[in-house]
Amino acid sequence: MAYQPFNLTGQVALVTGGNRGIGLGMAEALARSGADVAVWGRKAAANQSAVEVLSAHGVHAKAWEVDVADEQAVVQAMADTASQMGRIDTVFANAGVGYGAPSFVDMSTETYRKTLAVNLDGVFFTLREACRHMVARAKAGDPGGSLVGVASLAAIEGAARNEAYAATKGAVISMIKSIAVEHARYGVRANAILPGWIATDMTEMAQNSPAFAEKVIPRVPARRWGTPEDFGGIAVYLASAASAYHSGDTLVIDGGYSIF
């Protein structure tokens, strides 16, 4: 029999922030590999557009309006997603914001709190409720699952004027490692993805900066911005049987930037 670990037919994946950017890039690859896909996002129009894109691949796709910073909204949405999709095999905690400041000393407490609310609290709520579902499934005789936290290179490199953002992404890596150790007994694995410079609306200002184009992008060995589509392969791998023994890792997707 041919080795087909990347056929995700029969699986269900949830992608938070899956209606655009990296999230949609991952969601579409998952759908193209046969997975049914649930998308959480805050904007109804973007959610509907994502569902249309995903459904075109012949899978079941459905979206929920969810603010991941709202604990009760996450609890309810996870229960609804599991009920309406039948199960949840993989969760990508991808929703995030990128608030910065002119300098660290000018960073307001409001900016700090807003960043933590989405990038850290939101990931915590999402993965906790996903674990609740997967542990219950395992205890009922159906073990397994994959949890993915989308962090950033800011977690491991100095990110000037982005201290709040960097702190949340470093915390996601630590959270993922703890989840991986505690839940391996249930067949659940957990890993973090660290994107580099990716062309999304979050980086629009940098994309439009001549100085950035002159001084930063040439330092990327791949000599280009990353795209949401560059995350399709890692998403399918982490959702698939090919990564069954791969847990607690940080996977850098940056075109070689961090090692140059």
C-alpha positions in Angstrom: 0.0 0.0 0.0 1.3 3.5 -0.9 2.4 5.7 2.0 -0.3 8.4 2.3 0.2 10.3 5.6 -0.9 13.6 4.2 -4.4 12.5 3.2 -6.6 14.2 5.9 -9.9 12.8 4.7 -12.2 12.2 7.8 -10.3 14.7 10.0 -11.5 18.1 11.2 -9.2 21.0 11.7 -9.9 24.3 13.5 -8.0 27.4 12.6 -8.5 30.6 14.7 -7.9 33.7 12.7 -8.4 31.4 9.7 -10.2 33.9 7.5 -7.1 35.7 6.2 -3.3 35.7 6.2 -1.3 32.8 7.5 -4.5 31.3 9.0 -6.2 31.1 5.6 -3.1 29.8 4.0 -3.0 26.9 6.4 -6.7 26.3 6.2 -6.7 26.1 2.5 -3.9 23.5 2.4 -5.7 21.5 5.0 -8.9 21.6 2.9 -7.0 20.6 -0.2 -5.6 17.6 1.7 -9.2 16.5 2.5 -9.8 17.8 6.0 -13.0 19.5 7.0 -12.2 22.9 8.3 -13.7 25.2 11.0 -12.6 28.8 11.0 -12.9 31.3 13.8 -12.7 35.0 13.1 -14.1 38.3 14.2 -15.3 39.6 10.9 -18.4 38.0 9.4 -17.6 39.0 5.8 -14.1 37.6 5.9 -15.4 34.4 7.5 -17.9 33.9 4.7 -15.3 34.5 2.1 -13.0 32.0 3.7 -15.8 29.4 3.8 -16.4 29.9 0.1 -12.7 29.4 -0.6 -12.4 26.3 1.5 -15.7 24.7 0.4 -14.5 24.9 -3.2 -12.1 22.1 -2.4 -15.0 19.7 -1.8 -14.8 19.6 2.0 -17.2 20.8 4.7 -16.2 24.2 6.0 -17.9 26.4 8.5 -17.1 29.6 10.3 -17.8 31.1 13.7 -17.6 34.7 14.8 -15.3 34.5 17.8 -13.2 36.9 19.8 -10.6 34.6 21.3 -9.9 37.2 24.1 -13.4 36.4 25.4 -13.2 33.3 27.5 -16.8 32.4 27.5 -17.0 32.9 23.7 -14.2 30.5 23.3 -15.7 27.9 25.6 -19.0 28.1 23.7 -17.5 28.1 20.3 -15.3 25.1 21.0 -18.3 23.1 22.2 -20.3 24.2 19.1 -17.5 23.5 16.7 -17.0 20.0 18.1 -20.8 19.3 18.0 -21.4 20.7 14.5 -18.2 19.3 12.9 -18.5 16.0 14.7 -15.0 16.1 16.2 -11.8 18.2 16.3 -8.5 16.5 15.4 -6.2 19.5 15.0 -6.3 23.1 16.4 -4.2 25.9 15.1 -4.2 28.8 17.7 -3.3 31.4 15.1 -5.4 34.5 15.9 -3.2 37.4 16.9 -2.7 41.1 16.9 0.5 43.1 16.3 0.3 46.3 18.4 3.6 48.1 18.9 4.8 51.5 20.0 7.3 54.2 19.0 9.5 53.0 21.9 9.3 50.7 24.9 9.0 53.7 27.3 6.1 55.0 25.2 4.2 51.7 25.1 1.0 52.2 27.0 -0.5 49.8 29.5 -3.6 49.6 27.2 -1.4 48.4 24.3 0.2 45.8 26.6 -3.1 44.5 27.9 -4.8 44.4 24.4 -1.8 42.4 23.1 -1.8 39.9 25.9 -5.6 39.5 25.7 -5.5 38.2 22.2 -2.1 36.7 21.7 -1.7 35.0 25.1 -5.1 34.7 26.8 -6.7 33.8 23.5 -4.2 31.0 22.9 -4.6 29.8 26.4 -8.4 29.7 26.2 -8.4 28.0 22.8 -5.8 25.3 23.6 -7.3 24.6 27.0 -10.8 24.0 25.5 -9.2 21.9 22.7 -7.4 19.8 25.3 -10.7 19.3 27.2 -12.3 17.9 24.0 -9.3 15.7 23.1 -8.8 14.3 26.6 -12.5 13.4 26.7 -12.2 11.7 23.4 -9.1 9.8 24.5 -10.8 8.6 27.7 -13.7 7.3 25.5 -11.3 5.2 23.5 -10.4 7.6 20.7 -7.0 9.1 21.5 -5.0 11.5 19.4 -4.9 15.1 18.3 -2.5 17.9 17.3 -2.3 21.3 18.9 -0.4 24.1 17.2 0.4 27.5 18.6 1.4 30.2 16.1 4.2 32.2 17.8 6.8 34.4 16.0 10.5 35.0 15.5 9.9 37.8 18.0 9.8 35.1 20.6 13.5 34.2 20.1 15.0 37.4 18.7 15.0 40.9 20.0 11.9 42.8 18.7 12.5 46.5 19.4 9.4 48.5 20.1 7.4 45.2 20.3 8.1 44.1 23.8 4.4 43.2 24.6 4.1 41.2 21.3 7.4 39.4 21.9 6.4 38.5 25.4 3.2 36.9 24.3 4.9 34.8 21.6 7.6 33.6 24.0 4.9 32.6 26.4 3.1 30.6 23.7 6.3 28.5 23.1 6.5 27.7 26.9 2.8 26.9 27.0 3.1 24.5 24.1 5.9 22.6 25.7 3.9 22.2 28.9 0.9 21.0 26.9 3.0 18.5 25.0 4.4 16.9 28.1 1.1 16.7 30.0 -1.0 15.4 27.1 1.3 12.9 25.4 -0.4 10.1 27.4 -3.6 10.9 25.5 -1.9 10.7 22.1 -2.0 14.5 21.8 1.0 16.3 20.5 1.7 20.1 20.6 4.1 22.2 18.6 4.7 25.9 17.9 5.2 27.6 14.5 7.4 30.7 14.4 6.8 32.8 11.2 9.4 35.2 10.0 8.7 38.2 7.7 5.4 37.2 6.1 3.4 39.4 3.7 0.0 39.8 5.4 -2.0 42.8 6.5 -0.3 42.8 9.9 3.0 43.7 8.1 1.5 46.0 5.6 3.4 49.1 6.9 6.8 47.3 6.6 5.9 46.0 3.1 5.3 49.6 2.0 8.6 50.9 3.5 11.5 51.5 1.1 14.0 51.3 4.0 12.6 47.9 5.0 12.8 46.6 1.5 16.4 47.8 1.2 17.8 46.8 4.6 15.7 43.8 5.9 14.4 41.7 3.1 17.9 41.3 1.5 18.9 39.6 4.8 16.4 36.9 4.1 18.4 34.1 2.4 15.3 33.2 0.3 15.4 36.9 -0.9 11.7 37.4 -0.6 8.8 38.0 1.8 7.1 34.8 3.0 3.5 34.3 1.9 0.5 32.6 3.7 0.8 29.8 1.2 4.3 29.0 2.6 2.5 27.7 5.7 0.4 25.1 4.0 2.9 22.3 4.1 3.8 22.6 7.8 0.1 22.8 8.6 -0.7 19.6 6.7 2.4 17.9 8.2 1.4 18.8 11.8 -2.2 17.6 11.2 -1.1 14.4 9.7 0.1 11.0 10.8 3.5 11.9 9.6 4.0 14.0 12.8 2.6 11.4 15.2 5.9 11.3 17.2 6.8 15.0 16.8 5.8 17.0 19.8 7.1 19.9 21.9 9.0 21.5 19.1 9.4 25.0 17.7 9.3 25.1 13.9 10.8 28.2 12.3 9.4 29.2 8.9 11.4 32.3 7.9 13.3 31.6 4.6 16.5 31.2 6.7 16.4 34.8 8.1 17.1 33.8 11.7 20.3 31.9 10.9 21.8 34.4 8.5 
